[in-house]
Amino acid sequence: MSEPLGSPLIDPSAPPPGGEEGSPFPAPLPANAPWIQKHFGTDMQVGSWCFLISAVEYFVLAVLMIFVEETVTNWSSLIGSIMFVIGSVYFLYVSYPEVMMEMFKVTPEDVEKMSWTEKYFTGNHFLKATWFFLLACTPYIYDAVYIIIIEPTSAVGYAYLFGVLVSISGIFVWVYSCMPKNMLANGMQGSSFLYEKVLSKCCCCCMYTWKRHAGTDFLAGAWFFTILAAGFFLLGLAYVFYAPTYYLSWIFFTDGIGFLAGSYLFVLTSYPENMLTTYVYDRMLKHLCCIKDVAGDIPAPHAAGSQA
């Protein structure tokens, strides 16, 4: 690219991660740090917990719907929900700063030594998480095909299939960005295939905006999943509106809130300057739980990082 996409996630000239001067990672929390700070201290951790809680709730919803009516659609939801739970566990694990720190120690030489499976499927926890999120969408292909076979003259099945394929394609951009080689691209800013090959050529207006918010494949994928989560939330809202007394409607709705909140926090922390922000902990959780600061708190500059 002719100009950088923005601040790199990790400055290659900076000292090794782990709290040293110049490192984007904070020093490890002290042993006496509150439990809630250890597990909900960064916005990425909070967002990942929202993912996991919502994924478990979605699994419960899928099980309940099978008991209500055993249909192909409900079985697809159950299989997809299991994939979402597994992916959310990986997202939660990698959201801990010390785990992410280890992931960013990977060098191009390390990538060259990886097996084919590691390069494209298991090379890091982000990659595993996004693959499981993509796999969570695949049962709905069978769902759509089933509808087409049952009602071939109806547009519902074809629209359903189109929507599923678009969703899979968008999430694959996220998967692609998390492959070890692509995470190291552009000076460790991440790959920018979608922006360079598509957005910069097809979207002639607002180029700064596209570059700022979709300049890397990781950001583009995170935004795409956030849009999907917003659609899921609106669907839950519609269920509540049309069937306010039905308990499954409210489960669907609250599940949508969790996915949308988690997605927003995750896309916020996908911007390099916001990678370790602590807005939720500093401005809400710490005060709700009456927690006093202890030595070794995550440094203030991260808590006051730039907004996306």
ZAZA-770620 format. One record per residue (C-alpha): residue in three letters; x, y, z. Coordinates in Angstrom, 3 decimals, padded with zeros to 6 digits. Layout:
{aa->ALA | c1->X | c2->Y | c3->Z}
...
***
This chain:
{aa->MET | c1->000.000 | c2->000.000 | c3->000.000}
{aa->SER | c1->001.179 | c2->003.531 | c3->-000.683}
{aa->GLU | c1->000.522 | c2->004.701 | c3->002.872}
{aa->PRO | c1->000.095 | c2->002.954 | c3->006.218}
{aa->LEU | c1->-003.343 | c2->001.945 | c3->007.419}
{aa->GLY | c1->-002.760 | c2->003.443 | c3->010.850}
{aa->SER | c1->-000.882 | c2->002.616 | c3->014.019}
{aa->PRO | c1->000.378 | c2->-000.961 | c3->013.969}
{aa->LEU | c1->-000.899 | c2->-003.324 | c3->016.647}
{aa->ILE | c1->002.643 | c2->-003.987 | c3->017.783}
{aa->ASP | c1->005.605 | c2->-001.735 | c3->017.039}
{aa->PRO | c1->008.368 | c2->-004.066 | c3->015.771}
{aa->SER | c1->011.015 | c2->-001.734 | c3->017.235}
{aa->ALA | c1->009.457 | c2->-001.769 | c3->020.712}
{aa->PRO | c1->010.851 | c2->-003.930 | c3->023.540}
{aa->PRO | c1->009.327 | c2->-007.393 | c3->024.005}
{aa->PRO | c1->005.766 | c2->-007.380 | c3->025.397}
{aa->GLY | c1->005.077 | c2->-007.744 | c3->029.088}
{aa->GLY | c1->004.953 | c2->-004.299 | c3->030.665}
{aa->GLU | c1->008.341 | c2->-003.011 | c3->029.498}
{aa->GLU | c1->008.647 | c2->000.613 | c3->028.452}
{aa->GLY | c1->007.273 | c2->001.105 | c3->024.945}
{aa->SER | c1->005.212 | c2->-002.073 | c3->024.977}
{aa->PRO | c1->001.487 | c2->-001.775 | c3->024.209}
{aa->PHE | c1->000.767 | c2->-004.424 | c3->026.825}
{aa->PRO | c1->000.364 | c2->-003.578 | c3->030.519}
{aa->ALA | c1->002.474 | c2->-005.125 | c3->033.214}
{aa->PRO | c1->000.850 | c2->-008.199 | c3->034.792}
{aa->LEU | c1->-001.704 | c2->-007.421 | c3->037.470}
{aa->PRO | c1->-000.517 | c2->-007.900 | c3->041.052}
{aa->ALA | c1->-001.531 | c2->-010.987 | c3->042.984}
{aa->ASN | c1->-003.907 | c2->-008.957 | c3->045.152}
{aa->ALA | c1->-005.809 | c2->-007.487 | c3->042.182}
{aa->PRO | c1->-009.593 | c2->-007.951 | c3->042.526}
{aa->TRP | c1->-011.061 | c2->-011.016 | c3->040.837}
{aa->ILE | c1->-013.354 | c2->-008.867 | c3->038.723}
{aa->GLN | c1->-010.396 | c2->-006.837 | c3->037.427}
{aa->LYS | c1->-008.508 | c2->-009.979 | c3->036.440}
{aa->HIS | c1->-011.434 | c2->-011.332 | c3->034.439}
{aa->PHE | c1->-013.353 | c2->-008.194 | c3->033.386}
{aa->GLY | c1->-010.557 | c2->-005.614 | c3->033.430}
{aa->THR | c1->-010.373 | c2->-004.874 | c3->029.694}
{aa->ASP | c1->-013.194 | c2->-004.140 | c3->027.292}
{aa->MET | c1->-012.146 | c2->-007.100 | c3->025.156}
{aa->GLN | c1->-012.594 | c2->-009.380 | c3->028.174}
{aa->VAL | c1->-016.042 | c2->-007.922 | c3->028.885}
{aa->GLY | c1->-017.033 | c2->-008.306 | c3->025.233}
{aa->SER | c1->-015.809 | c2->-011.901 | c3->025.165}
{aa->TRP | c1->-017.798 | c2->-012.711 | c3->028.314}
{aa->CYS | c1->-020.870 | c2->-011.220 | c3->026.598}
{aa->PHE | c1->-020.195 | c2->-013.523 | c3->023.629}
{aa->LEU | c1->-019.909 | c2->-016.586 | c3->025.847}
{aa->ILE | c1->-022.952 | c2->-015.835 | c3->028.008}
{aa->SER | c1->-025.051 | c2->-015.092 | c3->024.914}
{aa->ALA | c1->-023.803 | c2->-018.223 | c3->023.148}
{aa->VAL | c1->-024.762 | c2->-020.370 | c3->026.160}
{aa->GLU | c1->-028.149 | c2->-018.652 | c3->026.282}
{aa->TYR | c1->-028.584 | c2->-019.320 | c3->022.546}
{aa->PHE | c1->-027.777 | c2->-022.996 | c3->023.195}
{aa->VAL | c1->-030.436 | c2->-023.110 | c3->025.936}
{aa->LEU | c1->-032.897 | c2->-021.382 | c3->023.589}
{aa->ALA | c1->-032.184 | c2->-023.958 | c3->020.857}
{aa->VAL | c1->-032.746 | c2->-026.838 | c3->023.277}
{aa->LEU | c1->-036.038 | c2->-025.342 | c3->024.483}
{aa->MET | c1->-037.224 | c2->-024.803 | c3->020.916}
{aa->ILE | c1->-036.573 | c2->-028.462 | c3->020.091}
{aa->PHE | c1->-038.773 | c2->-029.452 | c3->023.021}
{aa->VAL | c1->-041.468 | c2->-027.104 | c3->021.717}
{aa->GLU | c1->-041.225 | c2->-028.351 | c3->018.129}
{aa->GLU | c1->-038.665 | c2->-030.758 | c3->016.681}
{aa->THR | c1->-037.959 | c2->-029.221 | c3->013.266}
{aa->VAL | c1->-034.985 | c2->-029.054 | c3->010.901}
{aa->THR | c1->-034.605 | c2->-025.352 | c3->011.702}
{aa->ASN | c1->-034.403 | c2->-025.958 | c3->015.433}
{aa->TRP | c1->-031.820 | c2->-028.730 | c3->015.015}
{aa->SER | c1->-029.730 | c2->-026.374 | c3->012.851}
{aa->SER | c1->-029.939 | c2->-023.779 | c3->015.613}
{aa->LEU | c1->-028.780 | c2->-026.327 | c3->018.194}
{aa->ILE | c1->-025.723 | c2->-027.374 | c3->016.160}
{aa->GLY | c1->-024.894 | c2->-023.753 | c3->015.389}
{aa->SER | c1->-025.217 | c2->-022.755 | c3->019.034}
{aa->ILE | c1->-022.685 | c2->-025.413 | c3->020.072}
{aa->MET | c1->-020.186 | c2->-023.999 | c3->017.567}
{aa->PHE | c1->-020.826 | c2->-020.490 | c3->018.910}
{aa->VAL | c1->-020.151 | c2->-021.659 | c3->022.477}
{aa->ILE | c1->-016.823 | c2->-023.246 | c3->021.499}
{aa->GLY | c1->-015.776 | c2->-020.177 | c3->019.499}
{aa->SER | c1->-016.731 | c2->-017.878 | c3->022.378}
{aa->VAL | c1->-014.563 | c2->-019.896 | c3->024.774}
{aa->TYR | c1->-011.568 | c2->-019.323 | c3->022.492}
{aa->PHE | c1->-012.381 | c2->-015.603 | c3->022.208}
{aa->LEU | c1->-012.584 | c2->-015.327 | c3->025.983}
{aa->TYR | c1->-009.282 | c2->-017.135 | c3->026.474}
{aa->VAL | c1->-007.382 | c2->-014.935 | c3->024.014}
{aa->SER | c1->-008.908 | c2->-011.740 | c3->025.474}
{aa->TYR | c1->-006.667 | c2->-012.029 | c3->028.544}
{aa->PRO | c1->-003.703 | c2->-009.657 | c3->027.978}
{aa->GLU | c1->-001.094 | c2->-012.246 | c3->028.968}
{aa->VAL | c1->-002.464 | c2->-014.736 | c3->026.403}
{aa->MET | c1->-002.661 | c2->-012.106 | c3->023.664}
{aa->MET | c1->000.893 | c2->-011.064 | c3->024.530}
{aa->GLU | c1->002.141 | c2->-014.561 | c3->023.739}
{aa->MET | c1->000.214 | c2->-014.617 | c3->020.451}
{aa->PHE | c1->001.933 | c2->-011.455 | c3->019.230}
{aa->LYS | c1->005.379 | c2->-012.898 | c3->019.877}
{aa->VAL | c1->005.010 | c2->-014.991 | c3->016.712}
{aa->THR | c1->007.521 | c2->-014.047 | c3->013.996}
{aa->PRO | c1->007.526 | c2->-014.700 | c3->010.219}
{aa->GLU | c1->010.108 | c2->-017.415 | c3->010.856}
{aa->ASP | c1->007.722 | c2->-019.119 | c3->013.290}
{aa->VAL | c1->004.952 | c2->-019.009 | c3->010.675}
{aa->GLU | c1->007.196 | c2->-020.655 | c3->008.073}
{aa->LYS | c1->007.801 | c2->-023.542 | c3->010.454}
{aa->MET | c1->004.076 | c2->-024.107 | c3->011.054}
{aa->SER | c1->002.265 | c2->-027.050 | c3->009.534}
{aa->TRP | c1->-000.435 | c2->-026.516 | c3->006.902}
{aa->THR | c1->-003.112 | c2->-027.083 | c3->009.557}
{aa->GLU | c1->-001.567 | c2->-024.508 | c3->011.883}
{aa->LYS | c1->-001.196 | c2->-021.901 | c3->009.130}
{aa->TYR | c1->-004.836 | c2->-022.062 | c3->008.071}
{aa->PHE | c1->-006.841 | c2->-023.530 | c3->010.958}
{aa->THR | c1->-005.180 | c2->-023.725 | c3->014.375}
{aa->GLY | c1->-002.248 | c2->-021.273 | c3->014.365}
{aa->ASN | c1->-003.680 | c2->-019.031 | c3->017.095}
{aa->HIS | c1->-006.739 | c2->-018.762 | c3->019.308}
{aa->PHE | c1->-008.292 | c2->-015.945 | c3->017.264}
{aa->LEU | c1->-008.172 | c2->-018.209 | c3->014.215}
{aa->LYS | c1->-009.819 | c2->-021.094 | c3->016.062}
{aa->ALA | c1->-012.532 | c2->-018.796 | c3->017.436}
{aa->THR | c1->-013.427 | c2->-017.295 | c3->014.061}
{aa->TRP | c1->-013.461 | c2->-020.714 | c3->012.375}
{aa->PHE | c1->-015.982 | c2->-021.940 | c3->014.953}
{aa->PHE | c1->-018.103 | c2->-018.824 | c3->014.388}
{aa->LEU | c1->-018.063 | c2->-019.561 | c3->010.662}
{aa->LEU | c1->-018.904 | c2->-023.238 | c3->011.257}
{aa->ALA | c1->-021.846 | c2->-022.087 | c3->013.394}
{aa->CYS | c1->-023.429 | c2->-020.671 | c3->010.222}
{aa->THR | c1->-023.006 | c2->-023.782 | c3->008.060}
{aa->PRO | c1->-025.966 | c2->-025.817 | c3->009.447}
{aa->TYR | c1->-028.267 | c2->-023.121 | c3->008.104}
{aa->ILE | c1->-027.221 | c2->-024.010 | c3->004.548}
{aa->TYR | c1->-028.927 | c2->-027.374 | c3->005.015}
{aa->ASP | c1->-031.835 | c2->-025.492 | c3->006.568}
{aa->ALA | c1->-032.211 | c2->-023.256 | c3->003.501}
{aa->VAL | c1->-031.854 | c2->-026.134 | c3->001.040}
{aa->TYR | c1->-034.532 | c2->-028.058 | c3->002.940}
{aa->ILE | c1->-036.929 | c2->-025.089 | c3->002.601}
{aa->ILE | c1->-036.161 | c2->-024.864 | c3->-001.134}
{aa->ILE | c1->-036.894 | c2->-028.576 | c3->-001.611}
{aa->ILE | c1->-040.160 | c2->-028.369 | c3->000.327}
{aa->GLU | c1->-041.317 | c2->-025.126 | c3->-001.316}
{aa->PRO | c1->-039.340 | c2->-024.691 | c3->-004.574}
{aa->THR | c1->-041.633 | c2->-021.917 | c3->-005.872}
{aa->SER | c1->-041.284 | c2->-019.782 | c3->-002.747}
{aa->ALA | c1->-038.630 | c2->-017.060 | c3->-002.560}
{aa->VAL | c1->-038.141 | c2->-017.652 | c3->001.179}
{aa->GLY | c1->-035.694 | c2->-020.535 | c3->000.834}
{aa->TYR | c1->-033.612 | c2->-018.785 | c3->-001.829}
{aa->ALA | c1->-033.441 | c2->-015.573 | c3->000.192}
{aa->TYR | c1->-032.504 | c2->-017.608 | c3->003.267}
{aa->LEU | c1->-029.714 | c2->-019.381 | c3->001.367}
{aa->PHE | c1->-028.414 | c2->-016.099 | c3->-000.023}
{aa->GLY | c1->-028.346 | c2->-014.566 | c3->003.457}
{aa->VAL | c1->-026.478 | c2->-017.536 | c3->004.911}
{aa->LEU | c1->-023.871 | c2->-017.499 | c3->002.130}
{aa->VAL | c1->-023.337 | c2->-013.752 | c3->002.555}
{aa->SER | c1->-022.906 | c2->-014.280 | c3->006.314}
{aa->ILE | c1->-020.364 | c2->-017.049 | c3->005.774}
{aa->SER | c1->-018.462 | c2->-014.930 | c3->003.240}
{aa->GLY | c1->-018.298 | c2->-011.970 | c3->005.622}
{aa->ILE | c1->-017.132 | c2->-014.069 | c3->008.566}
{aa->PHE | c1->-014.529 | c2->-015.730 | c3->006.327}
{aa->VAL | c1->-012.886 | c2->-012.305 | c3->005.935}
{aa->TRP | c1->-012.458 | c2->-012.393 | c3->009.727}
{aa->VAL | c1->-011.085 | c2->-015.941 | c3->009.533}
{aa->TYR | c1->-008.663 | c2->-014.929 | c3->006.779}
{aa->SER | c1->-007.391 | c2->-011.995 | c3->008.831}
{aa->CYS | c1->-006.597 | c2->-014.256 | c3->011.788}
{aa->MET | c1->-004.309 | c2->-016.613 | c3->009.877}
{aa->PRO | c1->-000.814 | c2->-016.132 | c3->011.365}
{aa->LYS | c1->000.773 | c2->-014.876 | c3->008.144}
{aa->ASN | c1->-002.001 | c2->-012.345 | c3->007.606}
{aa->MET | c1->-001.804 | c2->-011.044 | c3->011.174}
{aa->LEU | c1->001.844 | c2->-010.160 | c3->010.517}
{aa->ALA | c1->001.117 | c2->-008.398 | c3->007.208}
{aa->ASN | c1->001.568 | c2->-004.626 | c3->006.712}
{aa->GLY | c1->004.047 | c2->-004.256 | c3->009.536}
{aa->MET | c1->001.874 | c2->-006.260 | c3->011.964}
{aa->GLN | c1->-001.183 | c2->-004.125 | c3->011.221}
{aa->GLY | c1->-002.831 | c2->-007.132 | c3->009.579}
{aa->SER | c1->-003.840 | c2->-008.049 | c3->006.051}
{aa->SER | c1->-005.896 | c2->-005.613 | c3->003.991}
{aa->PHE | c1->-007.098 | c2->-007.782 | c3->001.088}
{aa->LEU | c1->-010.736 | c2->-006.632 | c3->001.215}
{aa->TYR | c1->-009.830 | c2->-002.947 | c3->001.303}
{aa->GLU | c1->-007.152 | c2->-003.133 | c3->-001.386}
{aa->LYS | c1->-008.977 | c2->-005.424 | c3->-003.820}
{aa->VAL | c1->-012.596 | c2->-004.396 | c3->-003.310}
{aa->LEU | c1->-013.392 | c2->-001.333 | c3->-001.191}
{aa->SER | c1->-010.695 | c2->000.970 | c3->-002.563}
{aa->LYS | c1->-011.796 | c2->000.178 | c3->-006.127}
{aa->CYS | c1->-015.587 | c2->-000.010 | c3->-005.766}
{aa->CYS | c1->-016.289 | c2->002.594 | c3->-003.090}
{aa->CYS | c1->-015.031 | c2->005.871 | c3->-004.532}
{aa->CYS | c1->-016.583 | c2->008.096 | c3->-001.875}
{aa->CYS | c1->-015.592 | c2->008.446 | c3->001.770}
{aa->MET | c1->-012.287 | c2->006.647 | c3->001.248}
{aa->TYR | c1->-010.875 | c2->007.875 | c3->004.555}
{aa->THR | c1->-013.860 | c2->006.358 | c3->006.371}
{aa->TRP | c1->-013.488 | c2->003.025 | c3->004.587}
{aa->LYS | c1->-009.777 | c2->002.978 | c3->005.279}
{aa->ARG | c1->-010.230 | c2->003.946 | c3->008.909}
{aa->HIS | c1->-012.937 | c2->001.401 | c3->009.705}
{aa->ALA | c1->-012.295 | c2->-001.401 | c3->007.190}
{aa->GLY | c1->-008.658 | c2->-000.853 | c3->006.284}
{aa->THR | c1->-007.664 | c2->-004.232 | c3->007.689}
{aa->ASP | c1->-009.461 | c2->-007.512 | c3->007.180}
{aa->PHE | c1->-009.707 | c2->-008.018 | c3->010.946}
{aa->LEU | c1->-011.576 | c2->-004.738 | c3->011.394}
{aa->ALA | c1->-013.796 | c2->-005.429 | c3->008.387}
{aa->GLY | c1->-014.660 | c2->-008.883 | c3->009.730}
{aa->ALA | c1->-015.359 | c2->-007.552 | c3->013.218}
{aa->TRP | c1->-017.679 | c2->-004.879 | c3->011.802}
{aa->PHE | c1->-019.467 | c2->-007.445 | c3->009.648}
{aa->PHE | c1->-020.135 | c2->-009.669 | c3->012.668}
{aa->THR | c1->-021.383 | c2->-006.628 | c3->014.591}
{aa->ILE | c1->-023.876 | c2->-005.938 | c3->011.793}
{aa->LEU | c1->-025.033 | c2->-009.579 | c3->012.000}
{aa->ALA | c1->-025.421 | c2->-009.209 | c3->015.768}
{aa->ALA | c1->-027.492 | c2->-006.053 | c3->015.241}
{aa->GLY | c1->-029.767 | c2->-008.017 | c3->012.896}
{aa->PHE | c1->-030.078 | c2->-010.782 | c3->015.495}
{aa->PHE | c1->-031.008 | c2->-008.174 | c3->018.119}
{aa->LEU | c1->-033.674 | c2->-006.635 | c3->015.841}
{aa->LEU | c1->-035.105 | c2->-010.100 | c3->015.197}
{aa->GLY | c1->-035.370 | c2->-010.666 | c3->018.952}
{aa->LEU | c1->-037.018 | c2->-007.286 | c3->019.313}
{aa->ALA | c1->-039.568 | c2->-008.275 | c3->016.653}
{aa->TYR | c1->-040.323 | c2->-011.515 | c3->018.529}
{aa->VAL | c1->-040.983 | c2->-009.529 | c3->021.714}
{aa->PHE | c1->-043.185 | c2->-007.078 | c3->019.817}
{aa->TYR | c1->-045.329 | c2->-009.768 | c3->018.184}
{aa->ALA | c1->-045.387 | c2->-012.300 | c3->021.053}
{aa->PRO | c1->-044.713 | c2->-010.353 | c3->024.281}
{aa->THR | c1->-046.158 | c2->-013.029 | c3->026.561}
{aa->TYR | c1->-044.103 | c2->-015.894 | c3->025.103}
{aa->TYR | c1->-041.057 | c2->-016.667 | c3->027.273}
{aa->LEU | c1->-038.898 | c2->-017.746 | c3->024.304}
{aa->SER | c1->-039.338 | c2->-014.282 | c3->022.786}
{aa->TRP | c1->-037.688 | c2->-012.690 | c3->025.809}
{aa->ILE | c1->-034.848 | c2->-015.219 | c3->025.814}
{aa->PHE | c1->-034.266 | c2->-014.430 | c3->022.145}
{aa->PHE | c1->-034.333 | c2->-010.702 | c3->022.875}
{aa->THR | c1->-031.906 | c2->-010.775 | c3->025.818}
{aa->ASP | c1->-029.633 | c2->-013.061 | c3->023.822}
{aa->GLY | c1->-029.575 | c2->-010.440 | c3->021.062}
{aa->ILE | c1->-028.617 | c2->-007.738 | c3->023.564}
{aa->GLY | c1->-025.646 | c2->-009.814 | c3->024.741}
{aa->PHE | c1->-024.391 | c2->-010.570 | c3->021.235}
{aa->LEU | c1->-024.722 | c2->-006.928 | c3->020.188}
{aa->ALA | c1->-022.959 | c2->-005.617 | c3->023.314}
{aa->GLY | c1->-020.162 | c2->-008.160 | c3->022.926}
{aa->SER | c1->-019.770 | c2->-007.385 | c3->019.221}
{aa->TYR | c1->-019.633 | c2->-003.638 | c3->019.843}
{aa->LEU | c1->-016.942 | c2->-004.008 | c3->022.512}
{aa->PHE | c1->-015.006 | c2->-006.400 | c3->020.310}
{aa->VAL | c1->-015.064 | c2->-004.115 | c3->017.275}
{aa->LEU | c1->-014.103 | c2->-001.175 | c3->019.527}
{aa->THR | c1->-011.038 | c2->-003.039 | c3->020.764}
{aa->SER | c1->-010.157 | c2->-004.141 | c3->017.231}
{aa->TYR | c1->-008.789 | c2->-000.637 | c3->016.614}
{aa->PRO | c1->-005.072 | c2->-000.606 | c3->017.530}
{aa->GLU | c1->-005.379 | c2->002.387 | c3->019.873}
{aa->ASN | c1->-008.265 | c2->000.723 | c3->021.717}
{aa->MET | c1->-006.853 | c2->-002.773 | c3->022.017}
{aa->LEU | c1->-006.579 | c2->-002.637 | c3->025.813}
{aa->THR | c1->-009.154 | c2->-000.023 | c3->026.768}
{aa->THR | c1->-010.856 | c2->-000.455 | c3->030.134}
{aa->TYR | c1->-013.917 | c2->001.767 | c3->029.794}
{aa->VAL | c1->-016.445 | c2->-000.706 | c3->031.223}
{aa->TYR | c1->-014.309 | c2->-001.647 | c3->034.220}
{aa->ASP | c1->-013.146 | c2->001.894 | c3->035.047}
{aa->ARG | c1->-016.466 | c2->003.638 | c3->034.512}
{aa->MET | c1->-018.940 | c2->001.039 | c3->035.713}
{aa->LEU | c1->-017.774 | c2->-002.278 | c3->037.204}
{aa->LYS | c1->-015.211 | c2->-000.782 | c3->039.573}
{aa->HIS | c1->-017.793 | c2->001.591 | c3->041.036}
{aa->LEU | c1->-020.630 | c2->-000.937 | c3->041.162}
{aa->CYS | c1->-018.414 | c2->-003.357 | c3->043.078}
{aa->CYS | c1->-016.841 | c2->-000.616 | c3->045.257}
{aa->ILE | c1->-013.314 | c2->-001.619 | c3->044.223}
{aa->LYS | c1->-010.342 | c2->000.485 | c3->045.240}
{aa->ASP | c1->-007.322 | c2->000.836 | c3->042.944}
{aa->VAL | c1->-004.378 | c2->-001.407 | c3->043.702}
{aa->ALA | c1->-000.799 | c2->-001.060 | c3->042.569}
{aa->GLY | c1->-000.374 | c2->-002.495 | c3->039.115}
{aa->ASP | c1->-003.757 | c2->-001.527 | c3->037.705}
{aa->ILE | c1->-003.923 | c2->-001.418 | c3->033.935}
{aa->PRO | c1->-002.295 | c2->001.934 | c3->033.084}
{aa->ALA | c1->-004.545 | c2->004.961 | c3->032.702}
{aa->PRO | c1->-003.531 | c2->005.736 | c3->029.071}
{aa->HIS | c1->-005.300 | c2->002.561 | c3->027.948}
{aa->ALA | c1->-008.454 | c2->003.545 | c3->029.808}
{aa->ALA | c1->-008.508 | c2->006.861 | c3->027.999}
{aa->GLY | c1->-007.725 | c2->005.484 | c3->024.541}
{aa->SER | c1->-009.191 | c2->007.017 | c3->021.397}
{aa->GLN | c1->-012.728 | c2->006.147 | c3->020.488}
{aa->ALA | c1->-013.292 | c2->004.063 | c3->017.383}
***
